Amino acid sequence: MTRPITAGVDGTQESLAALDWAGREAVRRGLPLRVVHAWRYAESPAVADRTTQQGWASEGVAEAVRAVSARHPELEVGVDVVEGEPVHALAHAAAEAEMLVLGSRGHGPVLGFLLGSVGQQVIAEAARPVVLVRAGDRPAAEAAGREVVVGQHGDPEDSAATLRFAFEAAAARGAAVRAVRAWTLPPVFAYSPGSLKLLDDSGGLEPYEQQALTEALQPWRERFPDVPVAEHLEMGSAGQVLLSVADRAQLMVVGRRAHRTAVGARIGSVAHGMLHHAECPVAVVPHE
């Protein structure tokens, strides 16, 4: 089954930038584009009836689609205007997509596609990668020389989905991958006889971390031999290290495990930090 690149639009400048980004990505990958808009009926005497409101929503989406189709006349574009709760509609759309692309206001009290926690909930619940794009994003940011930066941590299987997404994106762009692994000194009580033996065999903490990064990248180097790869190992918190190289990125790729709390799903601190502070588009990839 061919999965489309799906963009969620709501008429904001951020979502229109996301639609532009999704259109370019669909062309690069030879995939169709799907545009989704979720709207809610405003039941009020001062507002028009349901049919009229639906017409307004449909026309707004149609105008945005006409613009992206004019830029990419070869692109196959489908449109879904659905009435319903945005988180459910967008998470459902993501499940059927290669990726879901949303607008992001980045730093500040608002995160993601709509006001409040909607964007964060969509990211936490989506079964497929979600890419967040800011209003200022332009095609020039994808110029040659800017890398696809990806965070790698844990064992190879922990980051397999994240690395796959990064290498596929780099291959589609003709870009290089910068794989970043951050490490910190563990507390003394974290050591065990088994971990001490591993560290001793590898010559210490830093060589151990370097070996772990190299091993995680090896299958993706073999699968994408034409993608240049830079290994970036640095001591520090993962969020700080990734942000330190974000200015060279045309796309930042991070993994996520959603955390369930009494007030709903929450994403991890690294993904949260990238969405707030990285200027480039950020792809959040669920662990497999």
QUICORBEL-V252886 format. One record per residue. N is the residue number from 0. RES is the residue in one letter. SS is DSSP state (h for helix, s for strand, l for the rest). PHI is phi in radians with two decimals (999 if undefined). Layout:
BEGIN
((N | RES | SS | PHI) (N | RES | SS | PHI))
END
This chain:
BEGIN
((0 | M | l | 999) (1 | T | l | -1.46) (2 | R | l | -1.59) (3 | P | s | -1.45) (4 | I | s | -1.47) (5 | T | s | -1.93) (6 | A | s | -2.03) (7 | G | s | -1.60) (8 | V | l | -2.15) (9 | D | l | -2.43) (10 | G | l | 1.59) (11 | T | l | -1.32) (12 | Q | h | -1.10) (13 | E | h | -1.11) (14 | S | h | -1.24) (15 | L | h | -1.23) (16 | A | h | -1.13) (17 | A | h | -1.10) (18 | L | h | -1.12) (19 | D | h | -1.05) (20 | W | h | -1.06) (21 | A | h | -1.10) (22 | G | h | -1.09) (23 | R | h | -1.12) (24 | E | h | -1.16) (25 | A | h | -1.11) (26 | V | h | -1.11) (27 | R | h | -1.02) (28 | R | h | -1.66) (29 | G | l | 1.14) (30 | L | l | -2.04) (31 | P | l | -1.28) (32 | L | s | -1.89) (33 | R | s | -2.08) (34 | V | s | -1.97) (35 | V | s | -2.13) (36 | H | s | -2.29) (37 | A | s | -1.83) (38 | W | s | -2.24) (39 | R | l | -2.09) (40 | Y | l | -1.26) (41 | A | l | -1.63) (42 | E | l | -1.50) (43 | S | l | -2.71) (44 | P | l | -1.05) (45 | A | l | -1.48) (46 | V | l | -1.99) (47 | A | l | -1.14) (48 | D | l | -1.26) (49 | R | h | -1.04) (50 | T | h | -1.07) (51 | T | h | -1.14) (52 | Q | h | -1.10) (53 | Q | h | -1.10) (54 | G | h | -1.09) (55 | W | h | -1.06) (56 | A | h | -1.09) (57 | S | h | -1.12) (58 | E | h | -1.19) (59 | G | h | -1.08) (60 | V | h | -1.18) (61 | A | h | -1.05) (62 | E | h | -1.11) (63 | A | h | -1.14) (64 | V | h | -1.17) (65 | R | h | -1.04) (66 | A | h | -1.15) (67 | V | h | -1.24) (68 | S | h | -1.19) (69 | A | h | -1.16) (70 | R | h | -1.33) (71 | H | l | -2.31) (72 | P | l | -1.10) (73 | E | l | -1.44) (74 | L | l | -1.44) (75 | E | l | -1.42) (76 | V | s | -2.16) (77 | G | s | -2.01) (78 | V | s | -2.26) (79 | D | s | -2.26) (80 | V | s | -1.89) (81 | V | s | -2.12) (82 | E | s | -1.59) (83 | G | l | 2.79) (84 | E | l | -1.27) (85 | P | h | -1.04) (86 | V | h | -1.05) (87 | H | h | -1.10) (88 | A | h | -1.11) (89 | L | h | -1.29) (90 | A | h | -1.11) (91 | H | h | -1.13) (92 | A | h | -1.10) (93 | A | h | -1.10) (94 | A | h | -1.07) (95 | E | l | -1.75) (96 | A | s | -1.99) (97 | E | s | -1.17) (98 | M | s | -2.80) (99 | L | s | -1.90) (100 | V | s | -2.04) (101 | L | s | -2.24) (102 | G | s | -1.44) (103 | S | l | -2.39) (104 | R | l | -1.52) (105 | G | l | 1.14) (106 | H | l | -1.12) (107 | G | l | 2.30) (108 | P | l | -1.30) (109 | V | l | -1.83) (110 | L | l | -2.22) (111 | G | l | 1.66) (112 | F | l | -1.22) (113 | L | l | -2.33) (114 | L | l | -1.08) (115 | G | l | 1.28) (116 | S | l | -1.77) (117 | V | h | -1.03) (118 | G | h | -1.02) (119 | Q | h | -1.13) (120 | Q | h | -1.14) (121 | V | h | -1.09) (122 | I | h | -1.05) (123 | A | h | -1.19) (124 | E | h | -1.73) (125 | A | l | -1.18) (126 | A | l | -1.49) (127 | R | l | -2.15) (128 | P | s | -1.04) (129 | V | s | -2.11) (130 | V | s | -1.89) (131 | L | s | -1.86) (132 | V | s | -2.20) (133 | R | l | -1.53) (134 | A | l | -1.09) (135 | G | l | -1.45) (136 | D | l | -1.13) (137 | R | l | -2.35) (138 | P | h | -1.00) (139 | A | h | -1.08) (140 | A | h | -1.17) (141 | E | h | -1.66) (142 | A | l | -1.11) (143 | A | l | -1.00) (144 | G | l | 1.80) (145 | R | l | -1.57) (146 | E | s | -1.66) (147 | V | s | -1.65) (148 | V | s | -1.69) (149 | V | s | -2.32) (150 | G | s | -1.52) (151 | Q | l | -2.15) (152 | H | l | -2.66) (153 | G | l | 1.24) (154 | D | l | -1.36) (155 | P | h | -0.93) (156 | E | h | -1.21) (157 | D | h | -1.16) (158 | S | h | -1.98) (159 | A | h | -1.04) (160 | A | h | -1.15) (161 | T | h | -1.14) (162 | L | h | -1.17) (163 | R | h | -1.02) (164 | F | h | -1.05) (165 | A | h | -1.12) (166 | F | h | -1.20) (167 | E | h | -1.11) (168 | A | h | -1.14) (169 | A | h | -1.15) (170 | A | h | -1.10) (171 | A | h | -1.15) (172 | R | h | -1.67) (173 | G | l | 1.21) (174 | A | l | -1.91) (175 | A | l | -1.62) (176 | V | s | -1.82) (177 | R | s | -1.94) (178 | A | s | -1.65) (179 | V | s | -1.94) (180 | R | s | -2.17) (181 | A | s | -1.71) (182 | W | s | -2.47) (183 | T | l | -2.33) (184 | L | l | -1.27) (185 | P | l | -1.31) (186 | P | l | -1.12) (187 | V | h | -0.99) (188 | F | h | -1.22) (189 | A | h | -1.41) (190 | Y | l | -1.28) (191 | S | l | -2.41) (192 | P | h | -0.96) (193 | G | h | -1.16) (194 | S | h | -1.20) (195 | L | h | -1.11) (196 | K | h | -1.16) (197 | L | h | -1.04) (198 | L | h | -1.13) (199 | D | h | -1.13) (200 | D | h | -1.11) (201 | S | h | -1.64) (202 | G | l | 1.62) (203 | G | l | 2.29) (204 | L | h | -1.14) (205 | E | h | -1.13) (206 | P | h | -1.05) (207 | Y | h | -1.09) (208 | E | h | -1.15) (209 | Q | h | -1.11) (210 | Q | h | -1.11) (211 | A | h | -1.10) (212 | L | h | -1.14) (213 | T | h | -1.07) (214 | E | h | -1.16) (215 | A | h | -1.15) (216 | L | h | -1.43) (217 | Q | h | -0.94) (218 | P | h | -1.13) (219 | W | h | -1.41) (220 | R | h | -1.07) (221 | E | h | -1.21) (222 | R | h | -1.31) (223 | F | l | -2.18) (224 | P | l | -1.14) (225 | D | l | -1.56) (226 | V | l | -1.59) (227 | P | l | -1.16) (228 | V | s | -2.28) (229 | A | s | -1.96) (230 | E | s | -1.63) (231 | H | s | -2.11) (232 | L | s | -1.97) (233 | E | s | -2.63) (234 | M | s | -1.38) (235 | G | l | 2.60) (236 | S | l | -1.26) (237 | A | h | -1.03) (238 | G | h | -1.09) (239 | Q | h | -1.16) (240 | V | h | -1.17) (241 | L | h | -1.12) (242 | L | h | -1.14) (243 | S | h | -1.18) (244 | V | l | -1.99) (245 | A | h | -1.15) (246 | D | h | -1.21) (247 | R | h | -1.71) (248 | A | s | -1.71) (249 | Q | s | -1.62) (250 | L | s | -2.72) (251 | M | s | -1.87) (252 | V | s | -2.13) (253 | V | s | -2.31) (254 | G | s | -1.61) (255 | R | s | -2.69) (256 | R | l | -2.05) (257 | A | l | -1.33) (258 | H | s | -1.92) (259 | R | s | -1.56) (260 | T | s | -2.25) (261 | A | l | -1.12) (262 | V | l | -1.84) (263 | G | s | 2.11) (264 | A | s | -1.34) (265 | R | s | -2.32) (266 | I | l | -1.57) (267 | G | l | -1.24) (268 | S | h | -1.19) (269 | V | h | -1.18) (270 | A | h | -1.07) (271 | H | h | -1.05) (272 | G | h | -1.14) (273 | M | h | -1.14) (274 | L | h | -1.12) (275 | H | h | -1.42) (276 | H | h | -2.06) (277 | A | l | -1.30) (278 | E | l | -1.40) (279 | C | l | -1.44) (280 | P | s | -1.01) (281 | V | s | -2.14) (282 | A | s | -1.75) (283 | V | s | -1.89) (284 | V | s | -1.93) (285 | P | s | -1.20) (286 | H | l | -1.20) (287 | E | l | -1.41))
END
